[in-house]
């Protein structure tokens, strides 16, 4: 799609394509929708679909538009997280605890004055 082309412009399309929401925790998981468009927005591959009268979007990786993650396919539901995901989560928790400790110390220091 040309970046100067308006998003409301009607484009000739081939056969209808459908996507299924595959993210296991998404409320629409398992539901099937007609694919309206797919594009990069905000640095992420997104799919656009019609839900009733509303045009909605979600990351393509949460749908059947993207091939399943190899780890997820091989684990067949036995493992919900990859090691890299768990390491990233641990780092996030560590950073959050560090921020909380810093705030607590600042609050104690301020109350002593």
FIZAVEX-442357 format. One record per atom (N, C-alpha, C, O): residue number from 1; residue in one letter; atom name; x, y, z. Coordinates in nm, 2 decimals. Example, Ala and Ser with C-alpha at 12.3 -4.5 7.8 and 13.67 -1.06 7.14 Angstrom:
// FIZAVEX-442357
    k  r   a       u       v       w
    1  A   N    1.32   -0.57    0.78
    1  A  CA    1.23   -0.45    0.78
    1  A   C    1.32   -0.33    0.78
    1  A   O    1.42   -0.33    0.85
    2  S   N    1.28   -0.22    0.71
    2  S  CA    1.37   -0.11    0.71
    2  S   C    1.29    0.00    0.79
    2  S   O    1.34    0.11    0.80
//
This chain:
// FIZAVEX-442357
    k  r   a       u       v       w
    1  X   N    0.09   -0.12    0.00
    1  X  CA    0.00    0.00    0.00
    1  X   C    0.09    0.12    0.00
    1  X   O    0.18    0.13    0.08
    2  X   N    0.06    0.22   -0.09
    2  X  CA    0.14    0.34   -0.10
    2  X   C    0.11    0.42    0.03
    2  X   O   -0.01    0.44    0.06
    3  X   N    0.21    0.48    0.09
    3  X  CA    0.19    0.55    0.22
    3  X   C    0.10    0.68    0.20
    3  X   O    0.05    0.73    0.29
    4  X   N    0.09    0.73    0.07
    4  X  CA    0.01    0.85    0.05
    4  X   C   -0.13    0.81    0.02
    4  X   O   -0.22    0.90    0.01
    5  X   N   -0.16    0.68    0.00
    5  X  CA   -0.30    0.64   -0.03
    5  X   C   -0.38    0.64    0.09
    5  X   O   -0.34    0.60    0.20
    6  X   N   -0.50    0.70    0.08
    6  X  CA   -0.59    0.70    0.20
    6  X   C   -0.63    0.56    0.24
    6  X   O   -0.66    0.48    0.15
    7  X   N   -0.64    0.54    0.37
    7  X  CA   -0.68    0.41    0.42
    7  X   C   -0.83    0.38    0.39
    7  X   O   -0.87    0.26    0.39
    8  X   N   -0.91    0.48    0.35
    8  X  CA   -1.05    0.45    0.32
    8  X   C   -1.07    0.42    0.17
    8  X   O   -1.18    0.39    0.13
    9  X   N   -0.96    0.42    0.09
    9  X  CA   -0.97    0.39   -0.05
    9  X   C   -1.00    0.25   -0.07
    9  X   O   -0.94    0.16   -0.01
   10  X   N   -1.10    0.22   -0.15
   10  X  CA   -1.14    0.08   -0.18
   10  X   C   -1.04    0.02   -0.28
   10  X   O   -1.00    0.08   -0.38
   11  X   N   -0.99   -0.10   -0.24
   11  X  CA   -0.89   -0.17   -0.32
   11  X   C   -0.95   -0.30   -0.37
   11  X   O   -1.02   -0.37   -0.30
   12  X   N   -0.92   -0.33   -0.49
   12  X  CA   -0.97   -0.46   -0.55
   12  X   C   -0.90   -0.57   -0.47
   12  X   O   -0.77   -0.56   -0.45
   13  X   N   -0.97   -0.67   -0.43
   13  X  CA   -0.91   -0.78   -0.35
   13  X   C   -0.94   -0.91   -0.42
   13  X   O   -1.03   -0.93   -0.50
   14  X   N   -0.85   -1.01   -0.39
   14  X  CA   -0.87   -1.14   -0.44
   14  X   C   -0.97   -1.22   -0.35
   14  X   O   -1.06   -1.15   -0.29
   15  X   N   -0.96   -1.35   -0.34
   15  X  CA   -1.05   -1.42   -0.26
   15  X   C   -1.05   -1.38   -0.11
   15  X   O   -0.94   -1.34   -0.06
   16  X   N   -1.16   -1.40   -0.04
   16  X  CA   -1.17   -1.36    0.10
   16  X   C   -1.07   -1.44    0.18
   16  X   O   -1.05   -1.56    0.15
   17  X   N   -1.00   -1.38    0.27
   17  X  CA   -0.91   -1.45    0.36
   17  X   C   -0.96   -1.44    0.51
   17  X   O   -1.02   -1.33    0.54
   18  X   N   -0.94   -1.54    0.58
   18  X  CA   -0.98   -1.54    0.72
   18  X   C   -0.86   -1.56    0.82
   18  X   O   -0.77   -1.62    0.78
   19  X   N   -0.88   -1.51    0.94
   19  X  CA   -0.78   -1.53    1.04
   19  X   C   -0.85   -1.59    1.16
   19  X   O   -0.97   -1.56    1.18
   20  X   N   -0.78   -1.66    1.24
   20  X  CA   -0.83   -1.71    1.37
   20  X   C   -0.74   -1.65    1.48
   20  X   O   -0.62   -1.65    1.47
   21  X   N   -0.80   -1.61    1.59
   21  X  CA   -0.73   -1.55    1.70
   21  X   C   -0.67   -1.68    1.78
   21  X   O   -0.74   -1.76    1.82
   22  X   N   -0.54   -1.68    1.79
   22  X  CA   -0.47   -1.80    1.84
   22  X   C   -0.41   -1.77    1.98
   22  X   O   -0.36   -1.86    2.05
   23  X   N   -0.40   -1.64    2.02
   23  X  CA   -0.34   -1.61    2.15
   23  X   C   -0.42   -1.68    2.26
   23  X   O   -0.54   -1.65    2.27
   24  X   N   -0.36   -1.76    2.34
   24  X  CA   -0.44   -1.84    2.44
   24  X   C   -0.52   -1.76    2.54
   24  X   O   -0.61   -1.81    2.60
   25  X   N   -0.47   -1.64    2.57
   25  X  CA   -0.53   -1.56    2.68
   25  X   C   -0.62   -1.45    2.63
   25  X   O   -0.68   -1.38    2.71
   26  X   N   -0.63   -1.44    2.50
   26  X  CA   -0.71   -1.33    2.44
   26  X   C   -0.86   -1.37    2.45
   26  X   O   -0.89   -1.49    2.43
   27  X   N   -0.95   -1.28    2.49
   27  X  CA   -1.09   -1.31    2.50
   27  X   C   -1.15   -1.36    2.38
   27  X   O   -1.25   -1.43    2.38
   28  X   N   -1.10   -1.33    2.26
   28  X  CA   -1.15   -1.38    2.13
   28  X   C   -1.08   -1.50    2.08
   28  X   O   -1.10   -1.54    1.97
   29  X   N   -1.00   -1.56    2.17
   29  X  CA   -0.92   -1.68    2.13
   29  X   C   -1.02   -1.79    2.06
   29  X   O   -1.12   -1.83    2.12
   30  X   N   -0.97   -1.84    1.95
   30  X  CA   -1.05   -1.94    1.87
   30  X   C   -1.15   -1.88    1.78
   30  X   O   -1.20   -1.95    1.69
   31  X   N   -1.19   -1.75    1.79
   31  X  CA   -1.28   -1.69    1.69
   31  X   C   -1.22   -1.66    1.56
   31  X   O   -1.10   -1.64    1.55
   32  X   N   -1.30   -1.67    1.46
   32  X  CA   -1.25   -1.65    1.32
   32  X   C   -1.31   -1.52    1.26
   32  X   O   -1.43   -1.49    1.28
   33  X   N   -1.23   -1.44    1.19
   33  X  CA   -1.27   -1.32    1.14
   33  X   C   -1.22   -1.30    1.00
   33  X   O   -1.11   -1.36    0.96
   34  X   N   -1.29   -1.23    0.91
   34  X  CA   -1.24   -1.20    0.78
   34  X   C   -1.12   -1.10    0.79
   34  X   O   -1.14   -0.99    0.86
   35  X   N   -1.01   -1.13    0.72
   35  X  CA   -0.90   -1.04    0.72
   35  X   C   -0.93   -0.92    0.63
   35  X   O   -0.96   -0.94    0.51
   36  X   N   -0.93   -0.80    0.68
   36  X  CA   -0.95   -0.68    0.60
   36  X   C   -0.82   -0.62    0.54
   36  X   O   -0.82   -0.59    0.42
   37  X   N   -0.72   -0.62    0.63
   37  X  CA   -0.59   -0.56    0.58
   37  X   C   -0.48   -0.61    0.68
   37  X   O   -0.51   -0.66    0.79
   38  X   N   -0.36   -0.60    0.63
   38  X  CA   -0.24   -0.64    0.72
   38  X   C   -0.14   -0.54    0.68
   38  X   O   -0.10   -0.51    0.57
   39  X   N   -0.08   -0.47    0.79
   39  X  CA    0.02   -0.37    0.76
   39  X   C    0.11   -0.35    0.89
   39  X   O    0.07   -0.39    1.00
   40  X   N    0.22   -0.28    0.87
   40  X  CA    0.31   -0.25    0.97
   40  X   C    0.26   -0.11    1.03
   40  X   O    0.26   -0.01    0.96
   41  X   N    0.23   -0.11    1.16
   41  X  CA    0.19    0.01    1.22
   41  X   C    0.26    0.02    1.36
   41  X   O    0.27   -0.08    1.43
   42  X   N    0.32    0.13    1.39
   42  X  CA    0.39    0.15    1.52
   42  X   C    0.50    0.04    1.53
   42  X   O    0.53   -0.01    1.64
   43  X   N    0.56    0.00    1.42
   43  X  CA    0.67   -0.09    1.42
   43  X   C    0.63   -0.24    1.45
   43  X   O    0.71   -0.32    1.48
   44  X   N    0.50   -0.27    1.43
   44  X  CA    0.45   -0.40    1.46
   44  X   C    0.36   -0.45    1.34
   44  X   O    0.28   -0.37    1.29
   45  X   N    0.37   -0.57    1.31
   45  X  CA    0.29   -0.63    1.21
   45  X   C    0.15   -0.65    1.27
   45  X   O    0.13   -0.72    1.36
   46  X   N    0.05   -0.59    1.21
   46  X  CA   -0.09   -0.59    1.26
   46  X   C   -0.19   -0.64    1.15
   46  X   O   -0.17   -0.62    1.03
   47  X   N   -0.29   -0.71    1.20
   47  X  CA   -0.40   -0.74    1.11
   47  X   C   -0.53   -0.66    1.15
   47  X   O   -0.55   -0.63    1.26
   48  X   N   -0.60   -0.63    1.04
   48  X  CA   -0.73   -0.55    1.06
   48  X   C   -0.84   -0.65    1.02
   48  X   O   -0.83   -0.71    0.92
   49  X   N   -0.94   -0.65    1.11
   49  X  CA   -1.06   -0.74    1.08
   49  X   C   -1.19   -0.67    1.12
   49  X   O   -1.18   -0.57    1.20
   50  X   N   -1.29   -0.71    1.07
   50  X  CA   -1.43   -0.66    1.10
   50  X   C   -1.49   -0.74    1.21
   50  X   O   -1.50   -0.86    1.19
   51  X   N   -1.53   -0.68    1.32
   51  X  CA   -1.60   -0.74    1.42
   51  X   C   -1.74   -0.67    1.44
   51  X   O   -1.75   -0.56    1.50
   52  X   N   -1.84   -0.73    1.37
   52  X  CA   -1.97   -0.66    1.36
   52  X   C   -1.95   -0.54    1.27
   52  X   O   -1.91   -0.56    1.15
   53  X   N   -1.98   -0.42    1.32
   53  X  CA   -1.97   -0.31    1.23
   53  X   C   -1.84   -0.23    1.26
   53  X   O   -1.81   -0.13    1.20
   54  X   N   -1.76   -0.28    1.35
   54  X  CA   -1.63   -0.21    1.39
   54  X   C   -1.51   -0.27    1.32
   54  X   O   -1.50   -0.40    1.31
   55  X   N   -1.42   -0.19    1.27
   55  X  CA   -1.29   -0.23    1.22
   55  X   C   -1.20   -0.23    1.34
   55  X   O   -1.18   -0.13    1.40
   56  X   N   -1.14   -0.35    1.36
   56  X  CA   -1.05   -0.36    1.48
   56  X   C   -0.92   -0.41    1.43
   56  X   O   -0.90   -0.46    1.31
   57  X   N   -0.82   -0.41    1.52
   57  X  CA   -0.68   -0.46    1.48
   57  X   C   -0.62   -0.53    1.60
   57  X   O   -0.66   -0.50    1.72
   58  X   N   -0.52   -0.61    1.57
   58  X  CA   -0.44   -0.67    1.68
   58  X   C   -0.31   -0.72    1.62
   58  X   O   -0.30   -0.73    1.49
   59  X   N   -0.21   -0.75    1.70
   59  X  CA   -0.09   -0.79    1.64
   59  X   C   -0.11   -0.92    1.56
   59  X   O   -0.18   -1.01    1.61
   60  X   N   -0.05   -0.93    1.45
   60  X  CA   -0.06   -1.05    1.36
   60  X   C   -0.01   -1.17    1.43
   60  X   O   -0.06   -1.28    1.41
   61  X   N    0.09   -1.16    1.53
   61  X  CA    0.14   -1.27    1.60
   61  X   C    0.04   -1.34    1.69
   61  X   O    0.06   -1.45    1.74
   62  X   N   -0.07   -1.27    1.72
   62  X  CA   -0.18   -1.33    1.80
   62  X   C   -0.28   -1.40    1.72
   62  X   O   -0.38   -1.45    1.77
   63  X   N   -0.25   -1.42    1.59
   63  X  CA   -0.35   -1.48    1.50
   63  X   C   -0.29   -1.58    1.41
   63  X   O   -0.16   -1.60    1.42
   64  X   N   -0.37   -1.65    1.34
   64  X  CA   -0.32   -1.75    1.24
   64  X   C   -0.26   -1.69    1.12
   64  X   O   -0.21   -1.77    1.03
   65  X   N   -0.25   -1.56    1.11
   65  X  CA   -0.18   -1.49    1.00
   65  X   C   -0.03   -1.52    1.00
   65  X   O    0.03   -1.51    0.90
   66  X   N    0.02   -1.55    1.12
   66  X  CA    0.16   -1.58    1.14
   66  X   C    0.18   -1.73    1.17
   66  X   O    0.10   -1.78    1.25
   67  X   N    0.28   -1.79    1.12
   67  X  CA    0.30   -1.93    1.15
   67  X   C    0.32   -1.94    1.30
   67  X   O    0.38   -1.86    1.36
   68  X   N    0.28   -2.05    1.36
   68  X  CA    0.30   -2.07    1.50
   68  X   C    0.44   -2.07    1.54
   68  X   O    0.53   -2.12    1.46
   69  X   N    0.47   -2.02    1.66
   69  X  CA    0.61   -2.02    1.71
   69  X   C    0.65   -2.17    1.72
   69  X   O    0.57   -2.25    1.77
   70  X   N    0.77   -2.20    1.68
   70  X  CA    0.82   -2.34    1.67
   70  X   C    0.82   -2.40    1.81
   70  X   O    0.78   -2.51    1.83
   71  X   N    0.86   -2.32    1.91
   71  X  CA    0.86   -2.37    2.05
   71  X   C    0.72   -2.40    2.10
   71  X   O    0.70   -2.51    2.16
   72  X   N    0.63   -2.32    2.07
   72  X  CA    0.49   -2.34    2.11
   72  X   C    0.43   -2.47    2.04
   72  X   O    0.36   -2.55    2.11
   73  X   N    0.46   -2.48    1.91
   73  X  CA    0.41   -2.60    1.84
   73  X   C    0.47   -2.73    1.90
   73  X   O    0.40   -2.83    1.92
   74  X   N    0.60   -2.73    1.92
   74  X  CA    0.67   -2.85    1.97
   74  X   C    0.63   -2.88    2.11
   74  X   O    0.61   -3.00    2.15
   75  X   N    0.61   -2.78    2.20
   75  X  CA    0.58   -2.81    2.34
   75  X   C    0.43   -2.85    2.35
   75  X   O    0.39   -2.91    2.45
   76  X   N    0.35   -2.83    2.25
   76  X  CA    0.21   -2.87    2.25
   76  X   C    0.14   -2.84    2.38
   76  X   O    0.06   -2.93    2.43
   77  X   N    0.16   -2.72    2.43
   77  X  CA    0.08   -2.68    2.55
   77  X   C    0.14   -2.73    2.68
   77  X   O    0.09   -2.69    2.78
   78  X   N    0.25   -2.80    2.67
   78  X  CA    0.31   -2.85    2.80
   78  X   C    0.40   -2.74    2.87
   78  X   O    0.42   -2.75    2.99
   79  X   N    0.44   -2.65    2.79
   79  X  CA    0.52   -2.54    2.85
   79  X   C    0.46   -2.40    2.79
   79  X   O    0.45   -2.38    2.67
   80  X   N    0.42   -2.32    2.88
   80  X  CA    0.36   -2.20    2.84
   80  X   C    0.45   -2.08    2.81
   80  X   O    0.42   -1.99    2.74
   81  X   N    0.58   -2.09    2.86
   81  X  CA    0.68   -1.99    2.84
   81  X   C    0.81   -2.04    2.79
   81  X   O    0.85   -2.15    2.83
   82  X   N    0.87   -1.97    2.70
   82  X  CA    1.01   -2.00    2.66
   82  X   C    1.11   -1.95    2.76
   82  X   O    1.07   -1.86    2.84
   83  X   N    1.22   -2.00    2.76
   83  X  CA    1.33   -1.96    2.86
   83  X   C    1.35   -1.81    2.84
   83  X   O    1.37   -1.74    2.94
   84  X   N    1.36   -1.76    2.72
   84  X  CA    1.39   -1.62    2.69
   84  X   C    1.28   -1.53    2.75
   84  X   O    1.30   -1.43    2.80
   85  X   N    1.15   -1.58    2.74
   85  X  CA    1.04   -1.51    2.80
   85  X   C    1.05   -1.50    2.95
   85  X   O    1.03   -1.39    3.01
   86  X   N    1.09   -1.61    3.01
   86  X  CA    1.10   -1.61    3.16
   86  X   C    1.22   -1.53    3.20
   86  X   O    1.21   -1.46    3.31
   87  X   N    1.33   -1.53    3.13
   87  X  CA    1.44   -1.44    3.17
   87  X   C    1.41   -1.29    3.15
   87  X   O    1.44   -1.21    3.24
   88  X   N    1.33   -1.26    3.05
   88  X  CA    1.28   -1.12    3.03
   88  X   C    1.19   -1.08    3.15
   88  X   O    1.20   -0.97    3.20
   89  X   N    1.10   -1.17    3.19
   89  X  CA    1.01   -1.15    3.30
   89  X   C    1.09   -1.13    3.43
   89  X   O    1.06   -1.03    3.50
   90  X   N    1.19   -1.21    3.45
   90  X  CA    1.27   -1.20    3.57
   90  X   C    1.34   -1.06    3.58
   90  X   O    1.35   -1.00    3.68
   91  X   N    1.40   -1.02    3.46
   91  X  CA    1.46   -0.89    3.46
   91  X   C    1.37   -0.78    3.48
   91  X   O    1.40   -0.68    3.55
   92  X   N    1.25   -0.79    3.43
   92  X  CA    1.14   -0.69    3.45
   92  X   C    1.11   -0.68    3.60
   92  X   O    1.10   -0.57    3.65
   93  X   N    1.09   -0.79    3.66
   93  X  CA    1.06   -0.79    3.81
   93  X   C    1.17   -0.73    3.89
   93  X   O    1.15   -0.65    3.98
   94  X   N    1.29   -0.77    3.85
   94  X  CA    1.41   -0.71    3.92
   94  X   C    1.41   -0.56    3.91
   94  X   O    1.44   -0.49    4.01
   95  X   N    1.39   -0.51    3.79
   95  X  CA    1.39   -0.37    3.77
   95  X   C    1.28   -0.30    3.85
   95  X   O    1.30   -0.19    3.90
   96  X   N    1.16   -0.36    3.85
   96  X  CA    1.05   -0.30    3.92
   96  X   C    1.08   -0.30    4.07
   96  X   O    1.05   -0.20    4.14
   97  X   N    1.14   -0.41    4.13
   97  X  CA    1.17   -0.41    4.27
   97  X   C    1.28   -0.30    4.30
   97  X   O    1.27   -0.24    4.40
   98  X   N    1.37   -0.28    4.21
   98  X  CA    1.48   -0.18    4.23
   98  X   C    1.41   -0.04    4.23
   98  X   O    1.45    0.04    4.32
   99  X   N    1.32   -0.02    4.14
   99  X  CA    1.25    0.11    4.14
   99  X   C    1.17    0.13    4.27
   99  X   O    1.17    0.24    4.33
  100  X   N    1.10    0.03    4.32
  100  X  CA    1.03    0.04    4.44
  100  X   C    1.12    0.06    4.56
  100  X   O    1.08    0.14    4.65
  101  X   N    1.23    0.00    4.57
  101  X  CA    1.33    0.02    4.68
  101  X   C    1.38    0.16    4.68
  101  X   O    1.39    0.23    4.78
  102  X   N    1.41    0.21    4.56
  102  X  CA    1.46    0.35    4.54
  102  X   C    1.35    0.45    4.59
  102  X   O    1.39    0.54    4.66
  103  X   N    1.23    0.43    4.55
  103  X  CA    1.12    0.52    4.60
  103  X   C    1.10    0.51    4.75
  103  X   O    1.08    0.61    4.81
  104  X   N    1.11    0.39    4.81
  104  X  CA    1.10    0.38    4.95
  104  X   C    1.21    0.45    5.02
  104  X   O    1.18    0.52    5.13
  105  X   N    1.33    0.44    4.97
  105  X  CA    1.44    0.51    5.04
  105  X   C    1.43    0.66    5.03
  105  X   O    1.45    0.73    5.12
  106  X   N    1.38    0.71    4.91
  106  X  CA    1.36    0.85    4.89
  106  X   C    1.25    0.90    4.98
  106  X   O    1.26    1.01    5.04
  107  X   N    1.15    0.82    5.00
  107  X  CA    1.04    0.86    5.09
  107  X   C    1.09    0.87    5.24
  107  X   O    1.05    0.96    5.31
  108  X   N    1.17    0.77    5.28
  108  X  CA    1.22    0.77    5.41
  108  X   C    1.31    0.89    5.43
  108  X   O    1.31    0.96    5.54
  109  X   N    1.39    0.92    5.34
  109  X  CA    1.49    1.03    5.34
  109  X   C    1.41    1.16    5.35
  109  X   O    1.44    1.25    5.43
  110  X   N    1.30    1.18    5.27
  110  X  CA    1.22    1.30    5.28
  110  X   C    1.15    1.31    5.41
  110  X   O    1.13    1.43    5.45
  111  X   N    1.11    1.21    5.47
  111  X  CA    1.03    1.21    5.59
  111  X   C    1.12    1.25    5.71
  111  X   O    1.07    1.30    5.82
  112  X   N    1.25    1.23    5.70
  112  X  CA    1.35    1.26    5.81
  112  X   C    1.38    1.41    5.81
  112  X   O    1.43    1.46    5.91
  113  X   N    1.35    1.48    5.71
  113  X  CA    1.38    1.62    5.70
  113  X   C    1.28    1.71    5.78
  113  X   O    1.30    1.83    5.78
//
